[in-house]
Amino acid sequence: MRKARVWRALMGLENTVVEDVVFDEDAGVLVVHARPTASRRGRGGARNRRRPGVAPGGGGRRWRALDLGTVQAFVEADAPRVRCRQHGVTVASVPWARHDAGHTHAFDDTVAWLATVTSKTAATRLMRVAWRTVGSIITRVWADTGGAVDRLAGVTRIGVDEISYRRGMAYLTVVVDHDTGRLLWAAEGRDRATLRAFFDILGQDRSAAITHVSADGADWIAMVIAERCPNAVLCADPFHVVRWATDALDAVRREAWNDARKAARAEPARRRGRPAANAPARPASDRAKSLKGARYALWKNPENLTDRQQVKLAWIAKTDPRLHRAYLLKEGLRVVFQMPHDQAIEALDRWLAWARRCRIEPFVKLARSITKHRASILAAIENGLSNGLIESVNTKIRLITRIAFGFRSIPALIALLMLSLGGHRPALPGRN
């Protein structure tokens, strides 16, 4: 009797009767023969409820358990099938493993914990399983964990963004809680149908309780927010708005660079080797080279410029007034987000008037976009809300995505993301 208790404790077998323990020296494995207690027999595997009858068939099954030292351990038991009015004939549940799992609870939980805190190599070699098997285990564990907690309770301020998880225009839509920093939800796709699926889960009452939503200005996000969150204030992420200006500035830089290259092609060609001391100057070629290397000087904030980049910027101001004016437009928009709300309103309107009449097409086009999103931009300034937190989460998602390479399915990747970033990390069995 005492030995049975010891084996139950070693193997993590609750509500179980240990019938026999066999060590196979040839295979190097230990097998514990067990059966559920009377109170846990005849339960359906899917929902673990008592079922009205037992169907013939089944047979013995093995479940992988945690290693005992360096020896692999298994639990072996009969696995009868039970009849269910809802699911038909299904395998009876066992207290030591999840439904349709080939591993014990303790084994699954240990693998899930390792996957969230260690490398791929460490998890697979320590547990002696394939990485695809880890993906299946993580999916099961998250289904249990996510189903046991109400992770959407009390959510009022959220951020929505999309992130590429694979080359070839493969995206995830992610939702983050601004107040806790937790990843609330993730799904494959980046369209209105994908985001609507989140609000379907959230429910009408909780959707109405959302007060603020930050996003990158995508129309499909704004449309869904207007539909499902009637009381929410939509805030345009300042980082994305400034990036629009940076993209417009780079378009102007590329135009200037292409013009310089065209002029350089009209200059007389030089012979191979080092040019002679009396060789004619090639100003257009030199200008093209300088503009090609000016990207970072134009992109950077003034306070972060190196001495060399400051010289480059001064050269642009002297030689290309149009490109320098585009740089000032970018900086002017960036400064707006650093102002108090009442000053930002006037500053943004002045910037829009300047951009409309600047005669620089990329910034004229940007002014139209800024006008369209003016209310959400000012709301972001007033509420101090941005997607900075979401960008931080996205950085972690990119790292986890690289770790998860090799999973068979997107649900496995999403399960790993939720276990790692959703605020419900799996606990290591036997530890508090």
C-alpha positions in Angstrom: 0.0 0.0 0.0 2.8 2.3 0.9 4.6 1.5 -2.3 1.5 2.4 -4.3 1.4 5.8 -2.7 5.1 6.3 -3.5 4.5 5.4 -7.2 1.5 7.6 -7.4 3.5 10.5 -6.0 6.5 9.9 -8.3 4.3 9.6 -11.5 1.8 12.3 -10.6 -1.1 10.0 -10.6 -4.2 11.3 -8.8 -7.4 9.4 -8.5 -5.5 6.3 -9.7 -4.9 2.8 -8.5 -1.4 1.5 -9.2 -1.6 -2.2 -10.0 1.9 -3.1 -11.0 5.3 -1.6 -11.8 7.6 -3.3 -14.5 11.1 -2.3 -15.4 12.1 -3.5 -18.9 15.9 -3.6 -18.8 16.2 -4.3 -22.5 14.2 -1.3 -23.6 15.4 0.8 -20.6 11.9 1.9 -19.7 9.7 1.7 -16.6 6.0 1.0 -17.0 3.4 1.6 -14.3 0.2 -0.3 -14.9 -2.7 1.7 -13.5 -6.4 2.2 -13.6 -8.7 5.1 -12.6 -10.5 4.9 -9.3 -14.1 3.8 -9.3 -15.3 7.4 -9.1 -13.3 8.4 -12.3 -14.3 5.5 -14.5 -16.7 5.7 -17.5 -16.2 9.4 -18.1 -16.1 10.9 -21.5 -12.8 12.2 -22.7 -13.8 15.5 -24.2 -15.7 16.9 -21.2 -14.8 14.4 -18.5 -18.4 13.7 -17.6 -20.1 10.4 -16.7 -21.5 8.7 -19.7 -24.5 6.3 -19.9 -22.7 3.2 -21.2 -19.5 1.6 -22.3 -18.9 0.5 -25.9 -16.9 -2.5 -26.7 -13.3 -2.2 -27.9 -10.6 0.1 -26.6 -7.6 -1.9 -25.4 -4.4 -0.9 -23.7 -2.6 2.4 -24.1 0.6 4.0 -22.9 1.1 7.6 -21.8 4.6 9.1 -21.6 5.4 10.3 -18.1 8.3 12.4 -16.7 11.6 10.6 -16.7 12.7 9.0 -13.5 16.3 10.1 -13.4 17.6 8.9 -16.8 15.0 6.2 -17.3 11.9 6.8 -19.5 8.7 6.2 -17.7 5.2 5.3 -19.0 1.7 4.8 -17.6 -0.1 1.8 -19.1 -3.9 1.3 -18.7 -7.0 0.1 -20.5 -8.7 2.7 -22.5 -12.3 1.7 -23.0 -14.7 3.8 -25.1 -17.9 5.3 -23.8 -21.2 6.3 -25.6 -22.1 9.9 -25.5 -25.4 11.4 -26.9 -23.6 14.5 -28.1 -20.2 13.1 -29.3 -21.1 9.6 -30.1 -18.5 6.9 -29.1 -15.4 8.4 -27.6 -12.4 7.3 -25.6 -13.0 7.3 -21.8 -11.0 9.9 -20.0 -8.2 9.1 -17.6 -7.2 11.3 -14.6 -3.5 11.5 -15.4 -3.7 12.9 -19.0 -5.7 15.3 -21.2 -8.1 14.1 -23.8 -6.4 12.6 -26.9 -3.0 13.2 -25.3 -0.2 10.6 -25.3 1.5 12.2 -22.3 0.6 12.8 -18.7 -0.4 16.1 -17.3 3.0 16.5 -15.6 4.8 15.8 -18.8 2.7 18.2 -20.8 3.0 21.0 -18.2 6.8 20.6 -18.0 7.2 20.7 -21.8 5.0 23.9 -22.0 7.0 25.5 -19.2 10.3 24.7 -20.9 9.0 26.0 -24.3 8.2 29.4 -22.7 11.5 29.9 -20.8 14.2 28.0 -22.7 15.4 27.4 -26.2 14.0 25.0 -28.7 17.1 22.7 -28.4 16.9 22.6 -24.6 13.2 21.7 -24.5 13.5 18.9 -27.1 16.7 17.3 -25.9 15.8 17.4 -22.2 12.3 16.0 -22.8 13.3 13.7 -25.6 10.5 14.8 -28.0 10.4 16.3 -31.4 9.7 20.0 -31.8 6.4 19.2 -33.6 5.3 17.2 -30.6 6.1 20.3 -28.4 3.7 22.3 -30.7 0.9 19.7 -30.1 1.5 19.8 -26.4 1.5 23.5 -26.2 -1.8 23.7 -28.1 -3.4 21.3 -25.5 -2.0 23.1 -22.5 -3.2 26.5 -23.8 -6.7 25.1 -24.5 -6.8 24.0 -20.9 -5.3 27.2 -19.5 -7.2 29.6 -21.7 -10.5 27.9 -21.1 -10.0 28.0 -17.3 -9.5 31.7 -16.9 -11.5 34.8 -18.1 -8.6 36.7 -19.6 -10.9 39.4 -21.1 -12.4 40.4 -17.8 -12.2 44.1 -17.0 -10.6 45.2 -20.3 -11.2 48.9 -21.1 -8.2 50.1 -23.1 -6.8 48.0 -25.9 -4.3 48.3 -28.8 -4.7 46.6 -32.1 -2.0 45.9 -34.6 -0.9 43.4 -37.3 2.4 41.6 -37.5 4.0 39.4 -40.1 4.9 36.0 -38.8 6.2 34.5 -42.1 7.3 35.7 -45.5 4.7 35.9 -48.2 2.2 38.3 -46.7 1.3 36.0 -43.8 0.0 38.1 -40.9 -1.4 37.8 -37.3 -3.8 40.4 -35.8 -3.0 40.9 -32.2 -4.8 42.7 -29.4 -3.0 43.9 -26.3 -4.3 45.3 -23.0 -2.9 48.7 -22.3 -3.4 48.5 -18.6 -1.7 45.2 -17.9 0.6 44.8 -21.0 -0.8 41.3 -21.6 -1.4 39.8 -25.0 -5.2 39.3 -25.0 -5.8 37.7 -28.3 -4.1 36.7 -31.6 -5.4 35.2 -34.8 -4.3 34.6 -38.4 -5.2 37.3 -40.9 -5.4 41.1 -41.0 -8.9 42.1 -42.2 -12.2 43.1 -40.8 -13.4 39.5 -40.4 -10.4 38.6 -38.3 -10.8 41.5 -35.9 -14.6 41.0 -35.7 -13.8 37.5 -34.4 -12.2 39.1 -31.4 -15.2 41.2 -30.6 -17.5 38.2 -31.0 -15.5 36.5 -28.2 -15.5 39.7 -26.2 -19.3 40.0 -26.4 -21.5 43.0 -26.9 -21.5 44.3 -23.3 -17.8 44.1 -22.8 -17.2 45.7 -26.2 -19.4 48.6 -25.1 -17.2 49.0 -22.0 -14.0 49.6 -24.2 -13.1 53.3 -23.7 -9.9 53.6 -25.8 -8.4 51.8 -28.7 -5.0 52.5 -30.2 -4.2 51.5 -33.8 -1.9 52.3 -36.7 -4.5 54.2 -38.8 -5.6 51.2 -40.9 -9.1 51.7 -42.3 -10.2 48.2 -41.6 -9.4 48.6 -37.9 -11.2 51.9 -37.7 -14.3 50.4 -39.4 -14.6 47.5 -37.0 -14.0 49.7 -33.9 -16.8 52.0 -35.1 -19.1 49.0 -35.5 -18.3 47.1 -32.3 -17.1 49.7 -29.8 -19.5 52.6 -30.0 -18.1 54.3 -26.8 -14.4 53.9 -27.6 -12.1 56.7 -28.5 -9.9 55.7 -31.4 -6.3 56.9 -31.0 -3.9 57.0 -34.0 -0.5 55.7 -32.9 2.1 58.6 -33.0 4.9 56.3 -34.0 3.0 55.2 -37.2 2.0 58.8 -38.0 5.6 60.0 -37.8 6.7 56.9 -39.9 4.3 58.1 -42.6 6.2 61.4 -42.6 9.5 59.5 -42.7 8.4 57.5 -45.6 7.3 60.7 -47.4 10.7 62.2 -46.7 12.5 59.1 -48.1 10.4 59.3 -51.2 11.7 62.9 -51.7 15.3 61.8 -51.1 15.0 59.0 -53.7 13.7 61.5 -56.2 16.7 63.8 -55.6 19.0 60.8 -55.8 17.5 59.6 -59.1 17.8 63.1 -60.5 21.5 63.2 -59.5 22.1 59.8 -61.1 20.5 60.9 -64.4 22.8 64.0 -64.3 25.8 61.8 -63.5 25.2 59.6 -66.5 25.5 62.7 -68.7 29.0 63.4 -67.4 32.1 62.2 -69.2 33.1 58.7 -68.1 36.4 58.2 -66.3 39.0 55.6 -67.2 39.7 52.7 -64.9 42.0 53.2 -61.9 42.7 56.2 -59.8 41.7 59.5 -61.5 44.5 61.8 -62.6 45.2 65.0 -60.7 43.9 67.1 -63.6 40.8 64.9 -64.2 37.6 66.9 -64.6 35.2 67.1 -61.6 32.1 65.1 -61.6 29.7 67.0 -59.3 26.6 65.1 -60.2 28.2 61.7 -59.4 29.5 63.0 -56.1 26.1 64.4 -55.3 24.4 61.0 -56.0 26.8 59.2 -53.7 26.2 61.7 -50.9 22.4 61.5 -51.2 22.6 57.7 -51.2 24.3 57.8 -47.8 22.0 60.6 -46.4 19.1 58.4 -45.4 20.0 58.0 -41.7 20.9 61.6 -41.3 17.4 62.5 -42.5 15.6 59.8 -40.5 17.2 60.4 -37.2 16.0 62.9 -34.6 18.2 66.0 -34.4 19.3 65.1 -30.8 20.6 61.7 -31.9 22.7 62.8 -34.9 26.4 62.1 -35.0 28.9 64.8 -36.0 29.2 63.3 -39.4 25.5 63.2 -39.9 25.1 66.8 -38.8 27.6 67.8 -41.4 25.6 65.8 -44.0 22.4 67.5 -43.0 24.0 71.0 -43.2 25.2 70.1 -46.7 21.6 69.1 -47.7 20.3 72.4 -46.4 22.8 74.3 -48.5 22.6 72.3 -51.8 18.9 71.0 -51.9 16.3 73.3 -50.4 13.4 71.0 -51.5 14.8 68.0 -49.7 15.7 70.1 -46.6 12.1 71.5 -46.6 10.8 67.9 -46.6 13.1 67.2 -43.6 11.7 70.2 -41.7 8.2 69.0 -42.5 9.0 65.6 -41.0 10.5 67.1 -37.9 7.6 69.6 -37.5 5.1 66.7 -37.4 7.2 64.8 -34.9 7.3 67.9 -32.6 3.5 68.1 -32.6 3.3 64.9 -30.6 5.6 66.3 -27.9 3.2 69.2 -27.1 0.4 69.5 -24.6 -3.0 68.8 -26.2 -4.2 72.4 -26.4 -1.0 73.5 -28.1 -0.9 70.4 -30.3 -4.3 71.3 -31.9 -3.0 74.7 -33.2 0.4 73.2 -34.1 -1.1 70.4 -36.1 -3.4 72.8 -38.0 -0.4 75.0 -38.9 1.5 72.0 -40.0 -1.4 70.9 -42.3 -1.6 74.3 -43.9 2.2 74.2 -44.5 2.1 70.7 -46.0 -0.8 71.5 -48.3 1.1 74.4 -49.9 4.6 73.0 -49.8 4.4 71.7 -53.5 6.1 68.5 -52.5 3.8 65.8 -53.7 4.5 63.1 -51.0 3.8 65.6 -48.3 0.7 67.0 -50.0 -0.6 63.4 -50.1 0.4 62.9 -46.4 -1.5 66.1 -45.5 -4.7 64.5 -46.9 -4.1 61.4 -44.8 -3.4 63.4 -41.6 -6.6 65.5 -42.2 -8.5 62.2 -42.5 -7.1 60.9 -39.1 -6.9 64.3 -37.4 -9.4 63.4 -34.7 -7.7 60.1 -33.8 -4.2 61.8 -33.8 -5.4 64.5 -31.4 -7.1 61.8 -29.2 -3.8 60.0 -28.9 -2.1 63.2 -27.8 -4.8 64.0 -25.3 -4.9 60.6 -23.8 -1.2 59.9 -24.0 -1.9 56.6 -25.8 0.3 55.0 -28.4 1.2 51.6 -29.8 4.5 51.7 -28.1 3.5 48.9 -25.8 2.2 46.9 -28.7 5.4 47.4 -30.6 7.3 46.0 -27.6 4.9 42.9 -27.6 5.5 42.6 -31.4 9.2 42.4 -30.9 8.7 39.5 -28.5 6.3 37.9 -30.9 9.0 38.0 -33.7 11.4 36.3 -31.4 8.9 33.6 -30.4 8.0 33.2 -34.0 11.6 32.3 -34.9 11.7 29.9 -31.9 8.5 28.3 -33.1 9.7 27.6 -36.6 8.9 24.0 -37.3 5.4 23.9 -35.7 2.9 22.2 -37.9 0.1 24.7 -37.5 -0.6 28.4 -36.7 -2.7 27.4 -33.6 0.5 26.0 -32.1 2.3 29.3 -32.6 -0.6 31.3 -31.2 -0.7 28.9 -28.2 3.0 29.6 -27.5 2.4 33.3 -27.9 -0.5 33.3 -25.4 1.3 31.1 -22.9 4.4 33.4 -23.1 2.8 36.8 -23.3 -0.8 36.3 -22.1 -0.1 36.5 -18.4 -0.8 32.9 -17.7 2.5 31.1 -18.0 2.4 27.4 -17.3 3.7 26.4 -13.8 6.4 23.9 -13.4 4.8 20.8 -11.8 5.5 20.3 -8.2 6.7 23.9 -7.7 4.7 26.7 -6.1 
